[in-house]
Amino acid sequence: MIRKKDNNNNNNCPFRHYSVPYIPEIKGIEEFKGLVQHSKVYRSAESYRNLRVVVLGAAASGMDIAVEVSAVAEEVRSSYG
C-alpha cells in the first residue's frame, strides 16, 4: 500500500475504500432507537460499557471491535452475511 504525507505530516491513504465508510441500506434501521455507527468512528470500548451491542460485518475491524467491546459490554453479538 502506498501512503502519502500531507503538508501537516499526516498520513493519507489515496484509496477511497479506506477513507469513505460504506454503510449499507438496512430495512427498518431508521426505527432503531439505539446508536448506529461505522467502525471508522470507533475509538474505545469504554463507550459501550454495560450495553448490548451488535457488530455487523465480519471484516477484521468488526471482529477486533467485537472482541474489545466484549470485555465491557453486557452482551456482544456478531452478524454477517
SULCOR-V575303 format. One record per residue. N is the residue number from 1. SS is DSSP state (a for helix, b for strand, c for the rest). BURIAL is 1 if it has 24 or more other ideal C-beta (glycine too) atoms within 12 Angstrom, else 0. Layout:
n=N ss=SS burial=BURIAL
n=N ss=SS burial=BURIAL
This chain:
n=1 ss=c burial=0
n=2 ss=c burial=0
n=3 ss=b burial=0
n=4 ss=b burial=0
n=5 ss=b burial=0
n=6 ss=c burial=0
n=7 ss=c burial=0
n=8 ss=c burial=0
n=9 ss=c burial=0
n=10 ss=c burial=0
n=11 ss=b burial=0
n=12 ss=b burial=0
n=13 ss=b burial=0
n=14 ss=c burial=0
n=15 ss=c burial=0
n=16 ss=a burial=0
n=17 ss=a burial=0
n=18 ss=a burial=0
n=19 ss=a burial=0
n=20 ss=c burial=0
n=21 ss=c burial=0
n=22 ss=c burial=0
n=23 ss=c burial=0
n=24 ss=c burial=0
n=25 ss=c burial=0
n=26 ss=c burial=0
n=27 ss=c burial=0
n=28 ss=c burial=0
n=29 ss=a burial=0
n=30 ss=a burial=0
n=31 ss=a burial=0
n=32 ss=c burial=0
n=33 ss=c burial=0
n=34 ss=c burial=0
n=35 ss=c burial=0
n=36 ss=c burial=0
n=37 ss=c burial=0
n=38 ss=c burial=0
n=39 ss=a burial=1
n=40 ss=a burial=0
n=41 ss=a burial=0
n=42 ss=c burial=0
n=43 ss=c burial=0
n=44 ss=c burial=0
n=45 ss=a burial=0
n=46 ss=a burial=0
n=47 ss=a burial=0
n=48 ss=a burial=1
n=49 ss=c burial=0
n=50 ss=c burial=0
n=51 ss=c burial=0
n=52 ss=b burial=0
n=53 ss=b burial=1
n=54 ss=b burial=1
n=55 ss=b burial=1
n=56 ss=b burial=1
n=57 ss=c burial=0
n=58 ss=c burial=0
n=59 ss=c burial=0
n=60 ss=a burial=0
n=61 ss=a burial=0
n=62 ss=a burial=1
n=63 ss=a burial=0
n=64 ss=a burial=0
n=65 ss=a burial=1
n=66 ss=a burial=1
n=67 ss=a burial=0
n=68 ss=a burial=1
n=69 ss=a burial=1
n=70 ss=a burial=0
n=71 ss=c burial=0
n=72 ss=c burial=0
n=73 ss=c burial=0
n=74 ss=c burial=0
n=75 ss=b burial=0
n=76 ss=b burial=1
n=77 ss=b burial=0
n=78 ss=b burial=0
n=79 ss=b burial=0
n=80 ss=c burial=0
n=81 ss=c burial=0
